[in-house]
Amino acid sequence: MYKILNKIKSPDDVKSLSINDLKTLSSEVSNYIHEVVSEKGGHYSSPLGAVDLTIALHYVYNTPVDKLIWDVGHQAYAHKIITGRKNEFKNIRQYGGISGFLKIDESEYDSFGAGHASTSISAGLGYAHSRDKDKKNHQIVSIIGDGAMTGGLAYEGLNNLGFHKTQMTVILNDNSYSISESVGALSKYLTRIVTNPTYNKLRKDLWNLTDKIPTISNPIKKFIKKTEGSLKAYLTPGILFEELGLRYIGPIDGHDIENMIKVFNSIKEMNTPVLLHVHTNKSKGVNIGDKDAIKYYSLSGTSNSTNLEKNTISYSKLLGKTLTKIADDYSFECITAAMGIGTGLEEYYKKYKDRYIDVGIAEEHAVTYGAGLAADGKMPVIAIYSTFMQRAYDCILHDFALQKLPGLFCMDRSGLVGNDGPTHHGVFDINFLSSIPGLILSAPKDGNEFMDLIYTAIKNKHLMSIRYPKSVTEFNEKHNFNDIKIGTWEYVTKSSSKICILTFGRMIEHASLSAKAIKIESNVELTIVNCRFIKPLDKKMLKKLSENHDIFITIEEGMIRGGFGSSILEFFSKNNITKTLKLIGVKDHFSNHGNNSNLFKEEGLDVNSITNVLKKYI
């Protein structure tokens, strides 16, 4: 089935192929990605669109000496396959298998780890400067998608690259529709001109010649730049990059392998920073139209499928449903950062387009933009994955909290997120947010409480975050919203035993199942408290609990160091409460990728591990 692909053990094998064989290889790699991702899950449309580009890159560049730096990693499935990981690719994103993203310790061909967007240009420039300092001459190529190019970090890198003028190539892998008009005969003609060695030599010679005639050098240089710039401004959207100091080339067809090889070879001869604009189609090579590219952005895989119970919904979809339900009664503005679908806001967007903004991959801007709305009297609701909110820490602190502005931060994918792994686990939010004065931290035990927390924050215009996992929850469609008093906890179970479990979120279910196991085995009932407000603590209830219990066990789906358990320790210390306290949570390391059942076990957060801890105190 994979006649050529099965022979590819490294990029050296790719270099020996004919153009026709490269095209066959592209088809086989696409089919292989389709086969594996359909079963195991993973990103789908983006890696398929980048197959031809990947093959051309490895054909021309001498990897791993030359450095290919892939942004995010969505595009890099073909890269993994043809760099000796074809067999391992069968277990991509699985526990013990290879990562779905780039990992610097997974392969010498993965020059820079990635999972968050917009990092490739800055990392590439670092590589380029290091190369220059060492007086070496290998190539540095950063490959970034049009989505990641909306991130401010990408432009910070471009700005610095244009200033330093070091030799480096940035490939903009553009699979959007907005600039497809530029792909045509005139654009191809211009591309041939500006990548032609003769043209570039003439351009350089003219530059050098005019330097020897100071009185006319500047006017001539301006004329050459103006002529070339005018052509590019007319034919292409690349004048912005030229003004930043990069040579702009393209757009070129990202599925024409033969032409890309010619262009890459020409670019290698240029001694300036270059931005090559490549136009690709998502899902190229399989029977899925570009219209469905968002729908097929990623697949869960048949081996990961689950049957959802009646009256269950993902927390993400419940966010959109809840915001839609209360939007007529309360005024608020909804903001997301390129994750409108991921955060479940489709339903809300359809009905309230004028109260919704997607700022692109720009979390810092999303938060400070929200602060501007809040400063003028609006209530912003900002929905961003926990892992991406890390980028906006200073904006929450400086632009919201310091100015005492209201805002709701909906922290999707908090906790362990399974197959996406360490770049996407939302296990740090409690640690970095709990240090911010005036910010309320909360986590719901189920869908109904989630709706109540959303309602409470918006109604009262609190500065508040809600962390919730990538999972489904039970909920009542007819649930009436309740205004929950800030900083109040509730009993899940109440007993006179010496042991009290303090927990929140989906760990309440794990704690309850462990407590039931203890009840069956030892006939001991345990107190379990739903600590739905992680900050502020329910100090009144904590003092009362300390009077009736001797052993406290905190369970949190986040880092132990500086987390919820640490705040309980601090409270006990301040109030001279001497009790036994055991902290359970994510250890001081980066948790792996794989299904959550394995990850919970690895971190001691599964029911059996919690039960074994409890047994020691019975």
C-alpha positions as CSV (number, residue, x, y, z in Angstrom):
1,M,0.0,0.0,0.0
2,Y,2.9,2.4,0.8
3,K,5.4,1.3,-1.8
4,I,7.6,4.4,-1.6
5,L,6.9,5.5,2.0
6,N,8.0,2.1,3.4
7,K,11.4,2.8,2.0
8,I,11.8,6.2,3.6
9,K,13.9,5.9,6.8
10,S,15.3,9.4,6.8
11,P,15.3,12.6,4.6
12,D,18.3,11.3,2.7
13,D,15.9,8.7,1.1
14,V,13.6,11.6,0.1
15,K,16.5,13.3,-1.7
16,S,17.1,10.3,-4.0
17,L,13.5,10.3,-5.4
18,S,12.4,11.7,-8.8
19,I,9.7,14.4,-9.0
20,N,7.1,11.8,-9.9
21,D,8.1,9.6,-7.0
22,L,7.9,12.7,-4.7
23,K,4.3,13.2,-5.8
24,T,3.6,9.5,-5.1
25,L,5.2,9.8,-1.7
26,S,3.0,12.8,-0.9
27,S,-0.1,10.8,-1.7
28,E,1.1,7.9,0.4
29,V,2.0,10.1,3.4
30,S,-1.4,11.8,3.2
31,N,-3.2,8.5,3.2
32,Y,-1.1,7.3,6.1
33,I,-1.9,10.4,8.1
34,H,-5.6,9.8,7.3
35,E,-5.4,6.2,8.3
36,V,-3.7,6.8,11.7
37,V,-5.5,10.0,12.7
38,S,-8.9,8.5,11.8
39,E,-8.3,5.7,14.3
40,K,-6.1,7.3,17.0
41,G,-7.2,10.9,16.8
42,G,-5.2,14.1,16.4
43,H,-4.9,17.1,14.2
44,Y,-6.1,16.4,10.7
45,S,-6.6,19.2,8.1
46,S,-3.5,21.2,8.9
47,P,-1.0,18.4,8.6
48,L,-2.6,17.1,5.4
49,G,-2.2,20.6,3.8
50,A,1.5,20.7,4.6
51,V,2.6,17.3,3.2
52,D,3.9,18.6,-0.2
53,L,5.6,21.6,1.5
54,T,7.3,19.2,4.0
55,I,8.5,16.9,1.3
56,A,10.0,19.7,-0.7
57,L,11.7,21.2,2.3
58,H,13.4,17.9,3.2
59,Y,14.4,17.4,-0.4
60,V,16.2,20.7,-0.5
61,Y,17.5,21.3,3.0
62,N,20.2,19.3,4.7
63,T,18.4,18.4,7.9
64,P,19.2,18.1,10.7
65,V,22.2,20.3,10.1
66,D,19.9,22.8,8.5
67,K,17.2,23.7,11.0
68,L,13.5,23.4,10.3
69,I,11.5,25.1,13.0
70,W,7.8,24.3,12.9
71,D,5.3,26.6,14.5
72,V,2.8,24.9,16.9
73,G,3.4,21.4,15.4
74,H,0.0,20.9,13.8
75,Q,1.7,21.0,10.4
76,A,4.5,18.6,11.3
77,Y,3.0,15.1,11.0
78,A,4.6,14.5,7.6
79,H,7.9,15.8,9.1
80,K,7.7,13.2,11.8
81,I,6.9,10.4,9.3
82,I,9.8,11.0,6.9
83,T,12.3,11.6,9.7
84,G,12.4,8.0,10.8
85,R,9.2,7.9,12.9
86,K,6.8,6.2,10.5
87,N,6.2,3.2,12.7
88,E,6.0,5.2,15.9
89,F,3.5,7.5,14.2
90,K,0.9,4.7,14.6
91,N,0.9,5.5,18.3
92,I,1.0,9.3,18.0
93,R,-0.5,11.1,21.1
94,Q,-1.0,7.8,22.9
95,Y,0.4,7.0,26.3
96,G,4.0,6.0,25.8
97,G,3.9,6.9,22.1
98,I,5.3,9.9,20.3
99,S,4.0,13.4,20.9
100,G,1.4,15.1,18.6
101,F,3.7,18.2,18.7
102,L,7.4,18.9,18.3
103,K,9.7,17.7,21.1
104,I,13.3,18.6,21.1
105,D,14.2,15.4,23.0
106,E,12.1,13.2,20.6
107,S,14.2,13.5,17.5
108,E,17.3,15.4,16.3
109,Y,15.1,16.6,13.4
110,D,12.8,18.5,15.9
111,S,14.9,21.6,16.3
112,F,12.6,23.4,18.6
113,G,9.7,22.2,20.7
114,A,6.3,23.7,20.0
115,G,2.7,23.5,21.0
116,H,1.8,27.1,21.5
117,A,1.6,29.4,18.5
118,S,3.8,32.1,17.0
119,T,7.1,31.0,18.5
120,S,9.0,29.8,15.4
121,I,10.3,33.1,14.1
122,S,11.8,34.2,17.4
123,A,13.3,30.8,18.0
124,G,14.6,30.7,14.4
125,L,16.3,34.1,14.9
126,G,18.0,32.8,18.0
127,Y,19.3,29.8,16.1
128,A,20.5,32.2,13.3
129,H,22.4,34.5,15.6
130,S,24.0,31.5,17.3
131,R,25.0,30.2,13.9
132,D,26.5,33.6,13.0
133,K,28.4,33.8,16.3
134,D,29.9,30.4,15.6
135,K,30.8,31.5,12.0
136,K,28.8,28.6,10.5
137,N,26.7,28.8,7.4
138,H,23.8,26.3,7.7
139,Q,20.3,27.3,6.8
140,I,17.5,28.3,9.3
141,V,13.9,27.9,8.2
142,S,10.9,28.8,10.3
143,I,7.5,27.5,9.1
144,I,4.5,29.3,10.4
145,G,0.8,29.1,9.6
146,D,-1.4,32.0,8.7
147,G,-3.3,31.5,12.0
148,A,-0.1,31.7,14.1
149,M,0.8,34.9,12.1
150,T,-2.0,36.7,13.9
151,G,0.0,36.4,17.1
152,G,2.0,39.4,18.3
153,L,5.1,37.3,19.1
154,A,5.4,36.5,15.4
155,Y,5.6,40.1,14.5
156,E,8.0,40.8,17.4
157,G,10.3,38.2,15.8
158,L,9.8,39.6,12.3
159,N,10.6,43.1,13.5
160,N,13.8,41.9,15.1
161,L,14.8,39.8,12.1
162,G,14.3,42.7,9.7
163,F,16.4,44.9,11.9
164,H,19.4,42.5,12.2
165,K,19.3,41.4,8.5
166,T,20.7,37.9,9.3
167,Q,20.2,35.1,6.7
168,M,17.1,33.2,7.6
169,T,13.9,32.1,5.8
170,V,10.4,32.4,7.1
171,I,7.8,30.3,5.3
172,L,4.2,31.5,5.7
173,N,2.0,28.5,5.1
174,D,-1.2,30.2,4.2
175,N,-4.3,28.1,3.9
176,S,-6.9,30.9,4.2
177,Y,-9.0,32.3,1.4
178,S,-8.4,36.0,1.9
179,I,-5.3,36.3,-0.4
180,S,-6.0,33.6,-2.9
181,E,-6.5,36.3,-5.6
182,S,-2.8,36.9,-5.6
183,V,-2.0,33.4,-6.9
184,G,-1.8,33.8,-10.7
185,A,0.5,34.2,-13.7
186,L,1.8,37.7,-12.8
187,S,2.6,36.6,-9.3
188,K,4.4,33.5,-10.6
189,Y,6.3,35.8,-12.9
190,L,7.4,38.1,-10.2
191,T,8.4,35.1,-8.0
192,R,10.6,33.8,-10.8
193,I,12.3,37.2,-11.1
194,V,13.0,37.8,-7.4
195,T,14.3,34.3,-6.9
196,N,16.4,34.2,-10.0
197,P,20.1,34.2,-9.1
198,T,21.0,36.5,-12.0
199,Y,18.4,39.1,-10.9
200,N,19.6,39.0,-7.3
201,K,23.3,39.3,-8.4
202,L,22.3,42.3,-10.6
203,R,20.4,43.8,-7.7
204,K,23.5,43.3,-5.4
205,D,25.9,44.7,-8.0
206,L,23.8,47.8,-8.5
207,W,23.7,48.3,-4.7
208,N,27.5,48.0,-4.5
209,L,28.1,50.2,-7.6
210,T,25.9,53.0,-6.2
211,D,27.8,52.9,-2.9
212,K,30.8,54.0,-4.9
213,I,29.0,57.1,-6.2
214,P,27.7,58.8,-3.0
215,T,25.9,61.6,-4.8
216,I,23.6,59.3,-6.8
217,S,23.5,56.2,-4.6
218,N,20.5,57.0,-2.5
219,P,18.3,58.2,-5.4
220,I,19.1,55.1,-7.4
221,K,18.5,52.7,-4.5
222,K,15.2,54.4,-3.8
223,F,14.2,54.1,-7.4
224,I,15.1,50.3,-7.5
225,K,13.2,49.7,-4.2
226,K,10.3,51.9,-5.3
227,T,10.0,50.1,-8.6
228,E,10.2,46.6,-7.1
229,G,8.0,47.7,-4.2
230,S,5.3,49.1,-6.4
231,L,5.1,45.9,-8.4
232,K,4.8,43.9,-5.2
233,A,2.2,46.2,-3.7
234,Y,0.2,45.8,-6.8
235,L,0.6,42.1,-7.3
236,T,1.0,40.7,-3.8
237,P,0.1,41.4,-0.2
238,G,3.8,41.3,0.9
239,I,4.7,45.0,1.1
240,L,4.3,44.8,4.9
241,F,7.1,42.3,5.2
242,E,9.3,44.3,2.8
243,E,8.9,47.3,5.0
244,L,9.9,45.3,8.0
245,G,13.2,44.5,6.2
246,L,12.5,41.0,4.7
247,R,12.6,40.0,1.1
248,Y,9.0,38.9,0.3
249,I,8.5,36.1,-2.3
250,G,5.2,34.7,-3.4
251,P,2.6,33.6,-3.0
252,I,3.5,30.3,-4.6
253,D,1.6,27.0,-4.9
254,G,2.3,24.9,-1.8
255,H,1.3,21.8,-3.7
256,D,3.7,22.2,-6.7
257,I,6.6,20.2,-5.3
258,E,8.8,20.8,-8.4
259,N,8.4,24.6,-8.3
260,M,8.9,24.7,-4.5
261,I,12.2,22.9,-4.9
262,K,13.4,25.5,-7.4
263,V,12.3,28.4,-5.2
264,F,14.0,26.9,-2.0
265,N,17.2,26.3,-3.9
266,S,17.2,30.0,-5.1
267,I,16.4,31.3,-1.6
268,K,19.4,29.4,-0.2
269,E,21.6,31.6,-2.3
270,M,20.2,34.8,-0.8
271,N,22.1,36.4,2.0
272,T,19.2,38.3,3.5
273,P,16.1,37.4,5.6
274,V,13.4,36.1,3.3
275,L,9.7,35.6,3.8
276,L,8.3,33.0,1.4
277,H,4.5,33.0,1.1
278,V,3.2,29.5,0.3
279,H,-0.5,28.9,-0.4
280,T,-1.9,25.5,0.6
281,N,-5.2,23.8,0.9
282,K,-6.2,22.1,4.1
283,S,-7.0,18.4,3.8
284,K,-5.3,18.2,0.3
285,G,-5.0,14.6,-0.7
286,V,-8.2,13.3,0.9
287,N,-11.9,13.7,0.0
288,I,-12.7,16.7,2.2
289,G,-13.4,20.1,0.9
290,D,-11.7,23.3,2.2
291,K,-15.1,24.4,3.6
292,D,-14.9,21.5,6.1
293,A,-11.4,22.2,7.1
294,I,-12.5,23.7,10.5
295,K,-14.8,20.8,11.1
296,Y,-11.9,18.5,10.5
297,Y,-9.3,20.5,12.3
298,S,-8.8,17.5,14.5
299,L,-10.4,14.1,15.0
300,S,-11.0,12.3,18.2
301,G,-10.3,8.9,16.6
302,T,-12.5,5.7,16.6
303,S,-10.3,4.2,19.4
304,N,-11.1,7.2,21.7
305,S,-14.8,7.4,21.0
306,T,-17.2,7.4,24.0
307,N,-21.0,7.2,24.3
308,L,-22.4,10.3,26.0
309,E,-25.1,9.8,28.5
310,K,-28.4,11.6,28.2
311,N,-28.4,15.0,29.9
312,T,-24.6,15.3,29.5
313,I,-22.8,18.1,27.7
314,S,-19.2,19.2,27.3
315,Y,-18.3,22.1,29.6
316,S,-17.3,24.1,26.4
317,K,-20.7,23.7,24.8
318,L,-22.4,24.5,28.2
319,L,-20.5,27.8,28.3
320,G,-22.0,28.8,25.0
321,K,-25.4,27.6,25.9
322,T,-25.4,29.5,29.3
323,L,-24.1,32.8,27.8
324,T,-26.8,32.6,25.1
325,K,-29.4,32.0,27.8
326,I,-28.5,35.0,29.9
327,A,-27.4,37.5,27.2
328,D,-30.9,39.1,26.9
329,D,-31.0,39.9,30.7
330,Y,-27.4,40.9,31.2
331,S,-25.0,43.1,29.2
332,F,-21.6,41.6,28.5
333,E,-19.1,41.3,25.6
334,C,-17.7,37.9,24.7
335,I,-14.0,37.6,23.6
336,T,-11.9,34.7,22.4
337,A,-8.5,34.2,20.9
338,A,-8.9,32.0,17.8
339,M,-10.8,29.4,19.8
340,G,-14.4,30.3,19.2
341,I,-15.3,26.7,18.3
342,G,-13.0,25.1,20.8
343,T,-14.5,27.1,23.6
344,G,-18.0,26.3,22.5
345,L,-19.2,29.7,21.5
346,E,-20.9,28.8,18.2
347,E,-24.4,29.0,19.6
348,Y,-23.7,32.4,21.2
349,Y,-22.0,33.8,18.1
350,K,-25.0,32.9,15.9
351,K,-27.3,34.9,18.0
352,Y,-25.1,37.7,19.3
353,K,-22.5,38.5,16.6
354,D,-22.4,42.1,17.7
355,R,-21.3,41.1,21.2
356,Y,-18.6,38.6,20.1
357,I,-15.0,39.2,19.0
358,D,-12.3,36.7,18.0
359,V,-9.0,38.5,18.2
360,G,-7.0,35.7,16.6
361,I,-4.0,34.1,18.4
362,A,-3.4,37.1,20.6
363,E,-4.2,36.2,24.2
364,E,-2.5,39.3,25.6
365,H,-4.5,41.6,23.3
366,A,-7.7,39.7,24.1
367,V,-7.3,40.4,27.8
368,T,-6.2,44.0,27.6
369,Y,-8.8,44.7,25.0
370,G,-11.3,43.3,27.5
371,A,-9.9,45.6,30.2
372,G,-10.5,48.5,27.9
373,L,-14.1,47.5,27.5
374,A,-14.4,47.1,31.3
375,A,-12.8,50.5,31.9
376,D,-15.7,52.0,29.8
377,G,-18.4,50.2,31.8
378,K,-18.8,46.9,29.9
379,M,-18.5,43.4,31.3
380,P,-16.0,41.3,29.3
381,V,-16.3,37.5,29.3
382,I,-13.0,36.1,28.0
383,A,-13.0,32.4,27.0
384,I,-9.5,31.0,26.5
385,Y,-7.8,27.6,27.2
386,S,-6.0,27.5,30.5
387,T,-2.7,26.8,28.9
388,F,-2.9,29.8,26.6
389,M,-4.0,32.1,29.4
390,Q,-0.4,31.7,30.7
391,R,0.6,34.1,28.0
392,A,-1.7,36.9,29.3
393,Y,-0.7,36.8,33.0
394,D,0.7,40.3,33.1
395,C,-2.4,41.7,31.4
396,I,-4.7,40.1,34.0
397,L,-2.6,41.5,36.8
398,H,-1.7,44.9,35.4
399,D,-4.7,45.8,33.3
400,F,-7.5,44.2,35.2
401,A,-6.7,43.5,38.9
402,L,-4.5,46.6,39.5
403,Q,-7.3,48.8,38.2
404,K,-10.0,46.8,40.0
405,L,-11.9,46.2,36.7
406,P,-14.6,43.5,36.3
407,G,-14.1,40.6,34.0
408,L,-14.9,36.9,33.7
409,F,-12.1,34.5,32.6
410,C,-13.5,31.2,31.4
411,M,-10.5,28.9,31.6
412,D,-11.3,26.0,29.3
413,R,-9.2,22.8,29.3
414,S,-8.1,23.3,32.9
415,G,-6.4,20.2,34.4
416,L,-5.1,17.3,32.5
417,V,-6.1,17.3,28.8
418,G,-5.0,13.8,27.8
419,N,-3.4,13.2,24.4
420,D,-2.4,16.8,23.7
421,G,0.2,16.5,26.4
422,P,2.5,18.9,28.3
423,T,2.1,21.9,26.0
424,H,-1.7,21.9,26.6
425,H,-2.2,20.6,30.1
426,G,-4.0,23.3,32.1
427,V,-2.3,22.6,35.4
428,F,-0.7,25.9,36.2
429,D,-3.6,28.4,36.3
430,I,-4.2,28.1,40.1
431,N,-0.6,28.7,40.8
432,F,-0.1,31.8,38.7
433,L,-3.6,33.3,39.2
434,S,-3.8,32.8,43.0
435,S,-1.1,35.4,43.5
436,I,-3.2,38.2,41.9
437,P,-5.0,40.4,44.5
438,G,-8.7,40.7,44.1
439,L,-9.1,37.9,41.5
440,I,-11.6,35.2,42.5
441,L,-10.7,31.7,41.5
442,S,-13.5,29.1,41.1
443,A,-14.2,25.6,39.8
444,P,-17.6,23.9,39.4
445,K,-18.4,20.3,40.5
446,D,-20.9,19.8,37.7
447,G,-22.8,21.6,34.9
448,N,-25.4,23.2,37.1
449,E,-22.8,24.7,39.4
450,F,-20.9,25.9,36.3
451,M,-23.9,27.8,35.1
452,D,-24.4,29.3,38.5
453,L,-20.8,30.5,38.6
454,I,-21.1,32.1,35.2
455,Y,-24.3,33.8,36.3
456,T,-22.8,35.0,39.6
457,A,-19.8,36.6,37.9
458,I,-21.8,38.4,35.2
459,K,-24.6,39.5,37.4
460,N,-22.4,41.0,40.0
461,K,-19.6,42.1,37.7
462,H,-16.9,40.3,39.6
463,L,-13.3,39.9,38.6
464,M,-13.4,36.2,38.5
465,S,-12.0,33.1,36.8
466,I,-13.7,29.7,36.3
467,R,-11.6,26.7,35.6
468,Y,-13.2,23.7,34.0
469,P,-11.9,20.5,32.3
470,K,-12.0,19.1,28.8
471,S,-14.8,16.7,29.6
472,V,-18.6,16.2,29.8
473,T,-20.8,17.0,32.7
474,E,-24.3,16.4,33.8
475,F,-26.7,19.3,33.8
476,N,-30.3,20.2,34.0
477,E,-31.7,21.9,30.9
478,K,-34.3,23.7,33.1
479,H,-31.9,24.7,35.8
480,N,-32.7,28.1,37.4
481,F,-29.6,30.2,38.0
482,N,-28.4,30.8,41.5
483,D,-26.3,33.6,42.8
484,I,-23.6,31.9,44.8
485,K,-22.0,33.8,47.6
486,I,-18.3,34.3,46.9
487,G,-16.0,32.3,49.1
488,T,-18.5,29.7,50.2
489,W,-18.0,26.0,50.2
490,E,-20.5,23.1,50.7
491,Y,-20.5,19.6,52.1
492,V,-20.6,16.8,49.6
493,T,-20.7,14.3,52.5
494,K,-20.5,15.1,56.2
495,S,-19.3,12.7,58.9
496,S,-17.8,12.6,62.4
497,S,-14.7,10.8,61.2
498,K,-11.2,12.3,61.7
499,I,-10.6,12.5,57.9
500,C,-11.7,15.5,55.7
501,I,-11.2,15.7,52.0
502,L,-10.9,19.2,50.5
503,T,-11.3,19.2,46.7
504,F,-13.1,20.8,43.7
505,G,-14.0,20.2,40.1
506,R,-14.1,16.7,38.7
507,M,-11.8,15.5,41.5
508,I,-15.0,15.5,43.7
509,E,-16.1,12.5,41.7
510,H,-12.8,10.7,42.3
511,A,-12.9,11.6,46.0
512,S,-16.5,10.3,46.3
513,L,-15.7,7.0,44.7
514,S,-12.6,6.6,46.9
515,A,-14.7,7.4,50.0
516,K,-17.3,4.8,49.0
517,A,-14.5,2.2,48.6
518,I,-13.3,3.1,52.2
519,K,-16.8,2.8,53.5
520,I,-17.2,-0.7,52.0
521,E,-13.9,-1.9,53.1
522,S,-13.5,-0.3,56.6
523,N,-17.0,1.0,57.4
524,V,-15.6,4.5,57.8
525,E,-17.4,7.5,56.4
526,L,-15.4,10.5,55.3
527,T,-16.2,14.2,55.1
528,I,-15.8,15.6,51.6
529,V,-16.1,19.4,50.9
530,N,-16.7,21.0,47.6
531,C,-14.2,23.9,47.7
532,R,-15.7,25.5,44.6
533,F,-14.0,28.8,45.5
534,I,-10.2,28.2,45.4
535,K,-9.7,31.8,46.3
536,P,-11.0,33.2,48.6
537,L,-11.1,30.3,50.9
538,D,-14.1,29.7,53.0
539,K,-12.3,30.6,56.2
540,K,-15.3,30.2,58.4
541,M,-15.9,26.7,57.2
542,L,-12.2,25.8,57.4
543,K,-12.0,26.8,61.0
544,K,-15.1,24.7,61.8
545,L,-13.7,21.7,59.9
546,S,-10.4,22.0,61.8
547,E,-12.4,21.7,65.1
548,N,-13.9,18.4,64.0
549,H,-11.3,16.7,62.0
550,D,-7.6,15.8,62.5
551,I,-6.5,14.8,59.0
552,F,-7.0,16.9,55.9
553,I,-6.4,15.7,52.4
554,T,-6.4,18.1,49.5
555,I,-6.9,16.8,46.0
556,E,-6.4,19.1,43.0
557,E,-6.0,18.6,39.3
558,G,-3.2,21.1,39.1
559,M,0.4,21.6,40.3
560,I,0.9,20.9,44.0
561,R,3.6,23.5,44.4
562,G,1.9,26.9,45.0
563,G,-1.6,25.4,44.5
564,F,-4.8,24.9,46.4
565,G,-3.2,22.6,49.0
566,S,-0.5,25.2,49.6
567,S,-3.1,27.8,50.4
568,I,-4.6,25.5,53.0
569,L,-1.2,25.0,54.6
570,E,-0.8,28.8,54.7
571,F,-4.2,29.2,56.3
572,F,-3.4,26.6,59.0
573,S,0.0,28.3,59.7
574,K,-1.5,31.8,60.0
575,N,-4.2,30.5,62.4
576,N,-1.9,28.2,64.4
577,I,-3.9,25.2,63.4
578,T,-1.9,22.0,63.9
579,K,-3.3,19.2,61.8
580,T,-2.1,16.5,59.5
581,L,-2.3,17.6,55.9
582,K,-1.6,15.5,52.8
583,L,-1.5,17.2,49.4
584,I,-2.4,15.3,46.3
585,G,-2.0,16.8,42.8
586,V,0.3,17.1,39.8
587,K,3.9,16.5,40.8
588,D,6.8,19.0,40.1
589,H,7.3,17.9,36.5
590,F,5.6,18.2,33.1
591,S,3.0,15.6,32.8
592,N,3.1,13.4,29.8
593,H,0.6,12.9,26.9
594,G,-1.8,9.9,26.7
595,N,-5.3,9.2,27.8
596,N,-6.4,10.7,31.1
597,S,-6.9,7.4,32.9
598,N,-3.1,6.8,32.5
599,L,-2.2,10.3,33.4
600,F,-4.4,10.3,36.5
601,K,-2.7,7.1,37.6
602,E,0.8,8.7,36.9
603,E,-0.1,11.7,39.1
604,G,-1.8,9.7,41.9
605,L,-5.2,11.3,41.0
606,D,-7.0,8.1,40.0
607,V,-9.5,6.5,42.3
608,N,-7.3,3.6,43.3
609,S,-4.3,5.8,44.2
610,I,-6.5,8.2,46.2
611,T,-8.1,5.2,48.0
612,N,-4.6,3.8,48.9
613,V,-3.6,7.2,50.4
614,L,-6.8,7.3,52.5
615,K,-6.2,3.8,53.8
616,K,-3.0,5.0,55.4
617,Y,-5.0,7.3,57.6
618,I,-7.9,5.0,58.6
